[in-house]
Amino acid sequence: MQKRHTDRRRYFSEEAATTEKYFIPYVSRFVNLDGASVLEVGCGEGGNLLSFARMGCRVVGVDLSPLRIDEARKFFSQEDAAGTFVCQDVFEYAGDGRKFDLIMAHDVIEHIGRKVRMLCGLRRLLAPGGRLFVAFPAWHMPFGGHQQIARSRVLSRLPFVHLLPGCMYERVLRLFGEDEFTVNELLSIRRTRCTVEMFESAVAQAGYTVCDRQLWLVNPHYDVKFGLRPLRLNRLLSSVPYVRNFVSTSCFYVIKDVSGTVS
């Protein structure tokens, strides 16, 4: 397990830096962020929301983990930033009557089995003209299985191991001494994995359309984490089904509702 996965203050700061440098410039092409209301689904410690809050957006984070919500409140307080954090399943979150100009789901949808249901459920929280920003690692990319969270230093740095057949993958996890929680978490991600094709199918089924898609050969977050310069996947590789999943370390989408429920 990498140190950033145990040092949550560091994780918070890294997320905030990536948001300021990359996420905000990207989404601001599609959403007017001046005084915008922003909701993050699966907000964790809230690092992605800090830069939005600093620029005057009204930010709300929803997460299932009480620990993460407590940390989000603590870290925002330390930064003297305003934000609301709710420990709840987003499917049950009513938004207190609020609608959001931007809803973010960063590294979340690959953990969701019923992706169409999730996208449909978020529609009720979207303001007229609002947009969803969804980002996820393509399943087939070297660390698409999130094996970097493994406790074994070797396993956490082993690319493509998650692509083994399920029973073999589980044996490998146990062979490296992973505890039951980590084994279950990694196997769960294997079941709920997301590819470009799966996500775009879910978008269409849920009544949305893609405003923009950007596939990354080098994830922008790697700039902050590893000092690597972000690199977009070229247009040719981005257009090749299946193959693109092996080389897309992050997939950025901005989508909008076209069902008639939200204009």
N, C-alpha and C positions, 0 to 999 in steps of 0.2 A: 504494500500500500504506500502510495506517495505521501510525503509529509503534508501536502496541502489538503489531503482528505481527512486528516486529524486536526490540523491547525485551521479551524473554521474562520478565525479572524483573517488569516491570510487568504483563504478561499474567498471570503466576502470582498476583500480589497481587490483581488485579481478580477473578480466578476465586474466590479464597479469600473475598473480601468478599461476592460474590454467593451463594456456598454458605452462608455463615453467616447471611445476611439472608433468603434465599429458599428455597434447596434444602432445608436441614435442617428448617425449620418445615413445609415441605410433606411431605417423606417421613416425618417423625416422627409424622404422623397415621396411618401404616400400618405402621410398623416401630418396635419398641422399640429405640432406639439406645443404651441403657445397656449399655456393654461390647460393642456389636455388632461383627461382622466385616463390613468393607465392601470390595468390590472395584470398581475402576473400569476399564472397558474403554476403551482409547484415552485413557489418562490424561494424555498430553502431559507437561507440567512438573509435574503433580500438584497444581495449585492447588485443584482441587475437593475434594481429599482432606484438605487442611491443617486445615480447621475440624473435620472428623470426628475427625482425630487429636488435636486439642487437647481435644476433649470426652471422650477416653478410648476411642474406637473403635480396633479393630485394622484398619489400612488397608493395602491392597495395590493397586498400580497396574500395569497391563500395557499396553505400547505397542510398536509395531513399530520405532520410531525410536530407535537408540542415543543420538543426541544429546539427545532429549527425556528419556530415562531418566536420562542423566547429569545433566541440568539438574534433574530432580526430586530426585535424591539430594542434589545440591549445595544446592538451595533449602531442602529439609527440614532439612539439617544446619545451615544458617544460621539457621533458625527454632527449632533445638533440638527438633524434632518427630520422632516415631518413625513410620516407614513403610517398607514393602518395595516395591521397584520392579523389575519384570522386563521385560527386552527380549525379547518373544516374541509370536508370533501367538496370539491368545486361543484359537483352535481347537486349538492344540497345548498350551496351558497346562493342567496337571493340578491346579494349586492346592496341590501338596505334601500332598494328602490333606485339605486344608481345605475347608469349606463356608462360604458367606457368607450372612449375614442380609439384606444389601442388595447388589445389583449395579447399578452405575450405567453408563449409556451416554449421555453427554451430547454432542450434536453429533457423533455417530459413525455412526448407522445410515443416514444419508443418503449415507455413503461406501461402504456395503456393498451389493453387488449381490444376493447371496443372503440376503435378510433372514430368511426362514424358517429357513434353516440356522443362521444366527447365533443366533436365539432358541432353537432346539432345542439347540444346543451349549452354551448358558449354563445349561441346566437341570441339567447334571451338577455344576455349581459352586454350586448354590443349596441352602441349608440348608432343612430342613423348616419350613414357614411363612414362608420368605423371600420377598422381593419384588424385582422389577426396577423401577428408575426410568429411564425413557427420555425424552430430550428432543431435539427436532430442529426446525429451521426448515422450515416447509412450503415445498415447491418453488416455488410460484407467488408467494410473497411478494416484495416489492421486491428483497431481496438473498438470495433462496433459493438462488442459484447460487454463493454465496460469492465473488462478484466483488470483494468488498472486499479480497481477498488480491492482486489485480492490482497490478502495479508502477506502472502509469499512474495518476496522481492523478485524472484525469477518469474513466477506466473504473471505478476502484474506488468511485466515488461515483455511478455510473450505474444507477438502478433498472430492474429488469425486462429488462435487456439479455440476460440468460440465457434468456429465453423466445423469443428468435429461433429460426428453424429452424436445425438443427445446422450445416449448411454455412455459413450466413450468420453464425452466431455465431462460428465459427472464423475466418472472414475478418475480422470486427470485432476479435477478440483480436489477430490478427497485424497488423492496420492500426494498432492502438495500440502496437505494438512489444513485446508480451509475449514473454518467452523461451519456449523449447520446454517447459521443465518446467511453467511456469505454464499454458500453453495445454493441455498434456496433463492437468494436474490439474483444470482447470475443465471440460474436456470429459468427464473421468471422472465428476465430480460430476453432470454433466448426465445421464449414462447410469445412475447409481445413485440418482438423486434419490428423495425420499420425500414423499408426500402423506399427509394424514390417512387417506384411504381405503386407500392401499397399506399403511400401517402396521397399521391395524386388521384388514385381511385377513390379513397375515402373523401377527399375534397369534393369530387364530383358527386358522389352519392349523397353527401350532406347538403348539397345545394349551394356550394361556394364555387368561385372561380379564382384561378391564380392570377394575381396582378404582376407578380415578379418571382422568378426563381433564380437563385445564385448558388451553384455548387462550388465547393472549395476543395482544392487539392491539399492546401495547407490551411487549416482552420484558423480564422483570425484570433481565436483565444490562445493559440500557440505563441503568438507574439508576446503576450504577457507571461505565459507559463514557461516558455522555453527560449524566448528571444528569436523565434523563427519568423521570417517575413511571410505574411499571408499571401496565398497564391490562388487565384480563381482557376477552376477547371476549365480548360478550353472548350469552345463551342462544340467541336466535333465529338469529344469524349462525353460531354454533357448530354448529347443527343442519342447516345448508344445505350439502349435499355440493358439492364443487368450488369454490363461491364462497368458502367459509371458508379455503381454501388461499391466496387472494390477500391475506388480511388477518391471517393467523396468523404472527406473527414468531417465535413459539416454541410448540411443542406439548409439554406435560408429560403423561406417562403413568406411572401405577403399575400394574403388571400382576402377576398371580400364576399359577402353574402349576395347571392343572386336569386334567392328563393322568393323574393317579394316581401319577406317579413321585415327585412332591414334594407333601406335604400342605399 
